[in-house]
Amino acid sequence: MLAKEDMNSISNDLFLLVLHLSGRIFNPSTMFKGLPIPPSHTKVLFRLAKLGPCPVSHLANDLIISRPNMTPIIDKLIAEGYADRYDAPNDRRIIMVRLTEKAHTLLHSIEQKAKSLFVEKLSALDEKDLLNLKNIIPELNNIVLKIK
C-alpha cells in the first residue's frame, strides 16, 4: 500500500482534476440550460438510466435525497412523461420507478450536446495533448470504475 502522503497527493490531484473538469470541460449550467426539467430532475433520470428500474427508496438512498423530497421529483417526472411508477411484482408495498422512452430520448440529446461541447473544448489542444488524452482517459476510466 502507498504511503499516506502518496494517498493524500492522489486525493489532492483528483480534487483538482474534478474542479478543472467542472470549470473548463464540463460546465453543468451550460449542459442543463434550456432543458424542459430542472437539473435535479435530470440527475434523477441519469441515475435511473444507470440503475435501471428500481424502488423509489433505493433511488433516494443512492442520490442521498430523503424519500419525502424524492416523491415530488418522481411525481413531476411522471407528470411530464419521463418516468413510470409501478408496484414491484413480488411485493406490492414496494413502489418501483423506471424511465420512459421520452426520458431516454432526452438523456441521449443531453449526451450528444455534452460530446459536442467536449469536441469544441478539445479542439483548442494540439495533437500531442490530444493523443495523450486519448491514451490516458481510458486508463483513468478503468481505474475509477474499480473505486466503490
Backbone as a chain_set.jsonl record, in Angstrom:
{"seq": "MLAKEDMNSISNDLFLLVLHLSGRIFNPSTMFKGLPIPPSHTKVLFRLAKLGPCPVSHLANDLIISRPNMTPIIDKLIAEGYADRYDAPNDRRIIMVRLTEKAHTLLHSIEQKAKSLFVEKLSALDEKDLLNLKNIIPELNNIVLKIK", "coords": {"N": [[0.844, -1.185, 0.0], [0.42, 2.253, -0.696], [2.205, 5.015, 0.776], [0.819, 7.222, 3.261], [1.161, 9.924, 2.611], [1.429, 9.778, -0.165], [-1.102, 8.824, -0.872], [-2.619, 11.0, -0.038], [-1.636, 12.891, -1.811], [-2.546, 11.873, -4.273], [-5.268, 12.098, -3.786], [-5.525, 14.899, -3.548], [-4.77, 15.641, -6.157], [-6.838, 14.419, -7.645], [-9.012, 15.865, -6.689], [-8.396, 18.432, -7.671], [-8.492, 17.821, -10.399], [-11.222, 17.233, -10.741], [-12.294, 19.77, -10.152], [-11.146, 21.273, -12.24], [-12.155, 19.952, -14.513], [-14.846, 20.455, -14.13], [-14.934, 23.217, -14.333], [-13.663, 23.873, -16.778], [-14.088, 21.95, -18.825], [-16.534, 20.55, -18.403], [-19.315, 22.172, -17.84], [-21.859, 22.437, -15.766], [-24.046, 24.29, -15.737], [-24.168, 25.167, -18.376], [-24.588, 22.769, -19.664], [-27.146, 21.949, -18.8], [-28.78, 23.973, -19.498], [-31.714, 25.275, -20.869], [-33.153, 22.925, -20.791], [-36.151, 20.922, -20.486], [-36.761, 20.222, -17.901], [-35.798, 20.672, -14.417], [-32.282, 20.724, -13.32], [-31.931, 19.031, -11.059], [-33.887, 17.098, -11.417], [-33.06, 16.016, -13.792], [-30.727, 14.823, -12.952], [-31.785, 12.723, -11.465], [-32.942, 11.258, -13.544], [-30.625, 10.472, -14.997], [-29.45, 8.854, -13.069], [-31.347, 6.837, -12.782], [-31.15, 5.774, -15.334], [-28.683, 4.568, -15.154], [-29.033, 2.746, -13.01], [-31.296, 1.303, -13.726], [-34.722, 0.045, -13.676], [-35.978, 0.56, -10.428], [-36.65, 0.443, -6.835], [-38.23, 3.311, -5.405], [-37.25, 4.106, -2.945], [-34.645, 3.039, -2.971], [-33.488, 4.517, -5.027], [-33.67, 7.08, -3.903], [-31.972, 6.752, -1.663], [-29.569, 6.2, -2.997], [-29.055, 8.611, -4.288], [-28.815, 10.235, -2.183], [-31.036, 11.657, -1.205], [-33.792, 12.582, 0.683], [-36.603, 10.447, 1.196], [-39.167, 11.759, 1.378], [-38.52, 14.114, -0.042], [-37.88, 13.071, -2.494], [-40.25, 12.103, -3.545], [-41.922, 14.284, -4.689], [-40.265, 14.916, -6.858], [-40.217, 12.563, -8.384], [-42.974, 12.431, -8.896], [-43.28, 14.707, -10.533], [-41.63, 13.992, -12.707], [-43.086, 11.827, -13.656], [-45.509, 13.093, -14.315], [-44.611, 14.692, -16.395], [-44.005, 12.804, -18.23], [-41.596, 11.397, -18.215], [-41.01, 9.277, -16.583], [-42.223, 6.181, -15.187], [-44.285, 4.798, -12.668], [-44.68, 1.892, -10.731], [-45.967, -1.064, -9.066], [-43.859, -3.316, -7.313], [-43.321, -6.552, -8.629], [-43.166, -8.783, -6.862], [-43.773, -7.783, -4.373], [-46.164, -5.759, -3.455], [-46.038, -3.578, -1.827], [-43.763, -2.213, -2.339], [-42.721, 0.465, -4.237], [-41.879, 0.9, -7.508], [-39.8, 2.519, -9.967], [-39.275, 3.606, -13.305], [-37.608, 4.555, -16.371], [-39.061, 6.279, -19.17], [-39.522, 6.077, -22.753], [-39.412, 8.677, -23.653], [-37.764, 9.851, -21.723], [-35.363, 8.506, -22.201], [-34.812, 9.504, -24.729], [-34.435, 12.236, -24.141], [-32.172, 12.066, -22.437], [-30.324, 11.039, -24.237], [-30.11, 13.202, -26.004], [-28.958, 15.093, -24.303], [-26.53, 13.85, -23.809], [-25.417, 13.905, -26.395], [-25.194, 16.66, -26.759], [-23.339, 17.244, -24.746], [-21.091, 15.836, -25.666], [-20.579, 17.214, -28.031], [-19.905, 19.719, -26.993], [-17.589, 18.965, -25.636], [-15.911, 18.235, -27.774], [-15.66, 20.712, -28.975], [-14.286, 22.141, -26.942], [-11.954, 20.59, -26.719], [-10.775, 20.962, -29.17], [-9.07, 23.057, -29.033], [-6.671, 22.101, -28.205], [-3.329, 20.88, -28.91], [-2.05, 18.356, -31.202], [-0.385, 16.513, -29.866], [-1.188, 16.726, -27.157], [-3.829, 15.88, -27.44], [-3.479, 13.221, -28.29], [-2.242, 12.202, -25.999], [-4.36, 12.479, -24.163], [-6.154, 10.729, -25.381], [-4.98, 8.286, -24.787], [-4.745, 8.33, -21.989], [-7.312, 8.76, -20.841], [-8.997, 6.378, -21.199], [-7.564, 4.615, -19.508], [-7.762, 5.952, -17.047], [-10.545, 5.89, -16.713], [-10.929, 3.098, -16.421], [-9.592, 2.662, -13.989], [-11.035, 4.326, -12.22], [-13.526, 3.07, -12.277], [-13.086, 0.918, -10.648], [-13.22, 1.864, -8.102], [-15.125, 1.91, -5.194]], "CA": [[0.0, 0.0, 0.0], [1.173, 3.501, -0.761], [2.308, 5.805, 1.999], [-0.275, 8.153, 3.473], [1.415, 11.163, 1.864], [1.134, 9.5, -1.576], [-2.562, 8.761, -0.976], [-3.084, 12.387, 0.067], [-1.266, 13.543, -3.061], [-3.511, 11.406, -5.283], [-6.551, 12.711, -3.428], [-5.45, 16.31, -3.922], [-4.763, 15.729, -7.619], [-8.184, 14.096, -8.117], [-9.862, 17.007, -6.357], [-8.096, 19.475, -8.658], [-8.992, 17.363, -11.688], [-12.675, 17.44, -10.741], [-12.526, 21.21, -10.257], [-10.779, 21.721, -13.585], [-13.133, 19.408, -15.454], [-16.103, 21.163, -13.907], [-14.838, 24.601, -14.786], [-13.152, 24.066, -18.142], [-14.623, 20.996, -19.801], [-17.924, 20.225, -18.109], [-19.978, 23.235, -17.112], [-23.244, 21.973, -15.596], [-25.055, 25.29, -16.099], [-24.268, 25.155, -19.835], [-25.127, 21.464, -20.057], [-28.563, 21.783, -18.484], [-29.503, 25.165, -19.921], [-32.727, 25.059, -21.892], [-33.832, 21.633, -20.668], [-37.544, 21.07, -20.062], [-36.891, 19.908, -16.473], [-34.665, 21.201, -13.648], [-31.103, 19.855, -13.213], [-32.117, 17.997, -10.028], [-34.703, 16.045, -12.017], [-32.199, 15.392, -14.792], [-29.822, 13.964, -12.186], [-32.555, 11.513, -11.148], [-33.053, 10.479, -14.785], [-29.336, 9.838, -15.278], [-29.227, 7.783, -12.088], [-32.242, 5.738, -13.17], [-30.584, 5.156, -16.538], [-27.578, 3.711, -14.718], [-29.511, 1.682, -12.121], [-32.423, 0.565, -14.275], [-35.895, 0.138, -12.807], [-35.629, 0.272, -9.036], [-37.551, 1.046, -5.856], [-38.03, 4.737, -5.158], [-36.4, 4.236, -1.753], [-33.268, 2.758, -3.386], [-33.068, 5.684, -5.804], [-33.486, 8.172, -2.939], [-30.748, 6.463, -0.904], [-28.426, 6.293, -3.901], [-28.815, 10.022, -4.589], [-28.769, 10.929, -0.896], [-32.199, 12.54, -1.141], [-34.775, 11.959, 1.567], [-37.763, 9.918, 0.467], [-40.187, 12.809, 1.188], [-38.085, 15.047, -1.091], [-37.839, 12.345, -3.765], [-41.614, 11.894, -4.042], [-42.363, 15.285, -5.668], [-39.439, 14.834, -8.067], [-40.751, 11.429, -9.155], [-44.302, 12.841, -9.364], [-43.094, 15.65, -11.642], [-41.112, 13.226, -13.847], [-44.211, 11.036, -14.177], [-46.446, 14.036, -14.937], [-44.002, 15.176, -17.642], [-43.845, 11.674, -19.141], [-40.225, 10.895, -18.224], [-40.882, 8.085, -15.745], [-43.422, 5.429, -14.815], [-44.263, 4.196, -11.33], [-45.466, 0.658, -10.693], [-45.712, -1.898, -7.895], [-42.916, -4.424, -7.517], [-44.093, -7.772, -8.893], [-43.159, -9.718, -5.736], [-44.191, -7.121, -3.138], [-46.899, -4.566, -3.884], [-45.732, -2.452, -0.935], [-42.59, -1.54, -2.893], [-43.018, 1.253, -5.436], [-40.764, 0.912, -8.454], [-39.819, 3.601, -10.958], [-38.462, 3.316, -14.491], [-37.606, 5.592, -17.395], [-39.863, 6.085, -20.377], [-38.792, 6.345, -23.995], [-39.2, 10.126, -23.678], [-36.59, 10.113, -20.878], [-34.186, 8.012, -22.928], [-34.562, 10.46, -25.813], [-33.865, 13.433, -23.524], [-30.812, 11.755, -21.975], [-29.484, 10.914, -25.44], [-29.825, 14.544, -26.521], [-28.013, 15.713, -23.364], [-25.239, 13.215, -24.077], [-24.903, 14.434, -27.663], [-24.818, 18.055, -26.507], [-22.097, 17.206, -23.96], [-20.0, 15.398, -26.536], [-20.282, 18.334, -28.944], [-19.181, 20.721, -26.213], [-16.254, 18.434, -25.374], [-15.15, 18.356, -29.018], [-15.365, 22.143, -29.135], [-13.248, 22.5, -25.967], [-10.723, 19.857, -27.016], [-10.189, 21.414, -30.431], [-8.038, 24.06, -28.734], [-5.425, 21.408, -27.844], [-2.51, 20.412, -30.028], [-2.17, 16.922, -31.479], [0.319, 15.751, -28.822], [-2.068, 16.674, -25.989], [-4.991, 15.053, -27.767], [-3.054, 11.813, -28.265], [-2.06, 11.85, -24.588], [-5.7, 12.284, -23.593], [-6.725, 9.511, -25.975], [-4.411, 7.14, -24.077], [-4.918, 8.45, -20.536], [-8.706, 8.712, -20.399], [-9.473, 5.003, -20.976], [-6.908, 4.081, -18.31], [-8.366, 6.612, -15.894], [-11.892, 5.317, -16.576], [-10.803, 1.745, -15.866], [-9.213, 2.767, -12.583], [-12.136, 4.917, -11.458], [-14.598, 2.077, -12.164], [-12.725, -0.025, -9.572], [-13.485, 2.511, -6.824], [-16.504, 1.693, -4.707]], "C": [[0.889, 1.248, 0.0], [1.187, 4.202, 0.591], [1.152, 6.802, 2.055], [-0.072, 9.447, 2.673], [1.143, 10.977, 0.374], [-0.377, 9.446, -1.809], [-3.151, 10.172, -0.913], [-2.779, 13.156, -1.213], [-2.227, 13.16, -4.181], [-4.87, 12.05, -5.039], [-6.586, 14.19, -3.829], [-5.506, 16.483, -5.44], [-6.14, 15.418, -8.206], [-9.146, 15.251, -7.861], [-9.652, 18.135, -7.374], [-8.621, 19.094, -10.047], [-10.497, 17.587, -11.795], [-13.002, 18.924, -10.885], [-12.241, 21.723, -11.669], [-11.769, 21.214, -14.633], [-14.447, 20.172, -15.356], [-16.05, 22.579, -14.462], [-14.482, 24.764, -16.251], [-13.794, 23.167, -19.19], [-16.125, 20.803, -19.616], [-18.52, 21.32, -17.24], [-21.451, 22.867, -16.971], [-24.291, 23.011, -16.009], [-25.236, 25.368, -17.621], [-24.944, 23.876, -20.306], [-26.645, 21.391, -19.897], [-29.414, 22.991, -18.865], [-30.497, 24.793, -21.021], [-33.433, 23.719, -21.822], [-35.257, 21.841, -20.162], [-37.783, 20.757, -18.574], [-35.668, 20.448, -15.732], [-33.494, 20.216, -13.586], [-31.261, 18.743, -12.167], [-32.922, 16.821, -10.573], [-33.898, 15.282, -13.068], [-31.23, 14.425, -14.116], [-30.516, 12.65, -11.833], [-32.685, 10.638, -12.396], [-31.748, 9.761, -15.121], [-29.083, 8.671, -14.326], [-30.107, 6.579, -12.413], [-31.734, 5.02, -14.412], [-29.464, 4.201, -16.161], [-28.084, 2.506, -13.919], [-30.538, 0.768, -12.786], [-33.612, 0.709, -13.344], [-35.526, -0.253, -11.377], [-36.655, 0.888, -8.098], [-37.212, 2.525, -5.642], [-37.093, 4.932, -3.97], [-34.933, 3.987, -2.089], [-32.689, 3.95, -4.15], [-32.779, 6.861, -4.871], [-32.201, 7.973, -2.14], [-29.514, 6.66, -1.76], [-28.049, 7.744, -4.195], [-28.694, 10.888, -3.328], [-29.82, 12.047, -0.86], [-33.207, 11.844, -0.24], [-35.975, 11.503, 0.741], [-38.863, 10.975, 0.313], [-39.805, 13.84, 0.121], [-38.063, 14.381, -2.467], [-39.237, 12.221, -4.372], [-42.071, 12.978, -5.012], [-41.536, 15.285, -6.956], [-39.968, 13.723, -8.973], [-42.126, 11.795, -9.719], [-44.202, 13.757, -10.581], [-42.593, 14.909, -12.89], [-42.214, 12.377, -14.48], [-45.187, 11.95, -14.92], [-45.934, 14.538, -16.283], [-43.747, 14.049, -18.643], [-42.453, 11.092, -19.213], [-40.034, 9.618, -17.407], [-42.252, 7.45, -15.547], [-43.218, 4.87, -13.423], [-45.14, 2.948, -11.391], [-45.11, -0.12, -9.436], [-44.721, -2.997, -8.255], [-43.72, -5.708, -7.686], [-44.201, -8.707, -7.682], [-43.661, -9.117, -4.432], [-44.841, -5.796, -3.495], [-46.671, -3.365, -2.973], [-44.565, -1.626, -1.469], [-42.985, -0.844, -4.193], [-41.753, 1.345, -6.284], [-40.918, 2.103, -9.394], [-38.879, 3.217, -12.095], [-38.583, 4.473, -15.471], [-38.546, 5.237, -18.534], [-38.977, 6.342, -21.595], [-38.485, 7.839, -24.125], [-37.966, 10.502, -22.864], [-35.317, 9.665, -21.588], [-33.809, 8.971, -24.059], [-33.922, 11.731, -25.263], [-32.422, 13.187, -23.091], [-29.852, 11.625, -23.154], [-29.136, 12.297, -25.994], [-28.855, 15.295, -25.613], [-26.613, 15.158, -23.609], [-24.613, 13.766, -25.351], [-24.445, 15.88, -27.511], [-23.483, 18.112, -25.755], [-20.918, 16.84, -24.845], [-19.61, 16.497, -27.521], [-19.495, 19.425, -28.224], [-17.755, 20.265, -25.916], [-15.37, 18.579, -26.607], [-14.736, 19.807, -29.225], [-14.222, 22.566, -28.208], [-11.909, 21.857, -26.325], [-10.03, 20.344, -28.279], [-9.114, 22.481, -30.222], [-6.685, 23.42, -28.423], [-4.634, 21.02, -29.091], [-2.598, 18.888, -30.117], [-1.514, 16.061, -30.395], [-0.567, 15.619, -27.577], [-3.288, 15.799, -26.241], [-4.642, 13.565, -27.754], [-2.818, 11.338, -26.835], [-3.409, 11.586, -23.919], [-6.336, 10.994, -24.094], [-6.225, 8.26, -25.246], [-4.722, 7.166, -22.578], [-6.361, 8.227, -20.098], [-9.231, 7.287, -20.249], [-8.843, 4.356, -19.731], [-7.537, 4.649, -17.049], [-9.777, 6.073, -15.652], [-11.838, 3.929, -15.945], [-10.47, 1.767, -14.383], [-10.375, 3.28, -11.74], [-13.28, 3.915, -11.273], [-14.316, 1.037, -11.072], [-13.01, 0.556, -8.185], [-14.935, 2.295, -6.43], [-16.904, 2.758, -3.741]], "O": [[1.956, 1.279, 0.614], [0.305, 4.007, 1.428], [0.584, 7.174, 1.029], [-1.028, 9.996, 2.124], [0.678, 11.904, -0.288], [-0.875, 9.954, -2.813], [-4.078, 10.494, -1.655], [-3.581, 13.982, -1.647], [-2.669, 14.015, -4.947], [-5.537, 12.491, -5.975], [-7.576, 14.663, -4.387], [-6.203, 17.362, -5.947], [-6.569, 16.073, -9.156], [-9.984, 15.576, -8.702], [-10.614, 18.717, -7.874], [-9.131, 19.942, -10.779], [-10.988, 18.072, -12.814], [-13.889, 19.293, -11.654], [-13.009, 22.512, -12.219], [-12.169, 21.956, -15.53], [-15.075, 20.491, -16.366], [-17.039, 23.072, -15.004], [-14.951, 25.699, -16.902], [-14.017, 23.593, -20.323], [-16.89, 20.886, -20.576], [-18.254, 21.382, -16.04], [-22.212, 22.968, -17.933], [-25.322, 22.647, -16.575], [-26.345, 25.609, -18.098], [-25.763, 23.893, -21.224], [-27.343, 20.842, -20.749], [-30.613, 23.029, -18.591], [-30.16, 24.091, -21.974], [-34.234, 23.4, -22.7], [-35.537, 22.829, -19.484], [-38.872, 20.997, -18.052], [-34.62, 20.661, -16.34], [-33.684, 19.015, -13.776], [-30.774, 17.631, -12.372], [-32.657, 15.672, -10.221], [-34.035, 14.067, -13.216], [-30.947, 13.347, -14.638], [-29.901, 11.585, -11.895], [-32.552, 9.416, -12.315], [-31.758, 8.586, -15.485], [-28.567, 7.629, -14.73], [-29.659, 5.436, -12.327], [-31.871, 3.802, -14.532], [-29.311, 3.145, -16.774], [-27.623, 1.383, -14.123], [-30.635, -0.411, -12.444], [-33.533, 1.411, -12.337], [-34.854, -1.258, -11.146], [-37.439, 1.747, -8.502], [-36.048, 2.923, -5.695], [-36.241, 5.82, -3.987], [-34.059, 4.661, -1.543], [-31.539, 4.337, -3.939], [-31.773, 7.553, -5.026], [-31.428, 8.914, -1.96], [-28.521, 7.225, -1.302], [-26.87, 8.069, -4.335], [-28.497, 12.101, -3.402], [-29.532, 13.198, -0.534], [-33.45, 10.647, -0.387], [-36.31, 12.103, -0.28], [-39.445, 11.089, -0.766], [-40.683, 14.383, -0.549], [-38.21, 15.054, -3.487], [-39.382, 12.234, -5.594], [-42.574, 12.639, -6.083], [-42.05, 15.618, -8.024], [-40.145, 13.919, -10.176], [-42.416, 11.508, -10.88], [-44.95, 13.601, -11.545], [-43.069, 15.162, -13.997], [-42.263, 12.227, -15.701], [-45.637, 11.625, -16.018], [-46.718, 14.782, -17.201], [-43.325, 14.302, -19.771], [-42.135, 10.368, -20.157], [-39.006, 8.952, -17.53], [-43.29, 8.09, -15.716], [-42.103, 4.509, -13.047], [-46.2, 2.947, -12.018], [-44.079, 0.13, -8.813], [-44.744, -3.536, -9.361], [-44.693, -5.929, -6.965], [-45.231, -9.357, -7.501], [-43.947, -9.848, -3.484], [-44.153, -4.822, -3.801], [-47.07, -2.25, -3.31], [-44.4, -0.467, -1.091], [-43.506, -1.465, -5.119], [-40.706, 1.806, -5.829], [-42.017, 2.624, -9.588], [-37.838, 2.595, -11.884], [-39.525, 5.264, -15.414], [-38.794, 4.067, -18.823], [-37.83, 6.771, -21.468], [-37.434, 8.222, -24.64], [-37.202, 11.378, -23.269], [-34.31, 10.373, -21.572], [-32.629, 9.216, -24.309], [-32.971, 12.249, -25.848], [-31.547, 14.012, -23.352], [-28.701, 12.054, -23.073], [-28.001, 12.535, -26.406], [-28.017, 16.055, -26.1], [-25.633, 15.903, -23.616], [-23.418, 14.06, -25.385], [-23.424, 16.275, -28.074], [-22.61, 18.917, -26.08], [-19.863, 17.471, -24.775], [-18.427, 16.681, -27.807], [-18.545, 19.984, -28.77], [-16.822, 21.069, -25.939], [-14.216, 18.995, -26.502], [-13.6, 20.091, -29.604], [-13.301, 23.264, -28.631], [-10.861, 22.499, -26.243], [-8.824, 20.156, -28.438], [-8.339, 22.771, -31.134], [-5.667, 24.111, -28.381], [-5.192, 20.853, -30.176], [-3.143, 18.225, -29.234], [-2.032, 15.0, -30.047], [-0.684, 14.533, -27.009], [-3.726, 15.063, -25.357], [-5.419, 12.746, -27.265], [-3.154, 10.204, -26.493], [-3.578, 10.6, -23.203], [-6.972, 10.263, -23.335], [-6.965, 7.286, -25.104], [-4.939, 6.115, -21.974], [-6.604, 7.569, -19.086], [-9.87, 6.999, -19.237], [-9.517, 3.636, -18.994], [-7.811, 3.917, -16.098], [-10.158, 5.826, -14.507], [-12.613, 3.624, -15.039], [-11.009, 0.975, -13.61], [-10.666, 2.735, -10.675], [-13.933, 3.91, -10.229], [-15.236, 0.351, -10.626], [-13.039, -0.183, -7.201], [-15.85, 2.476, -7.234], [-18.024, 2.74, -3.231]]}, "num_chains": 1, "name": "protein.A"}
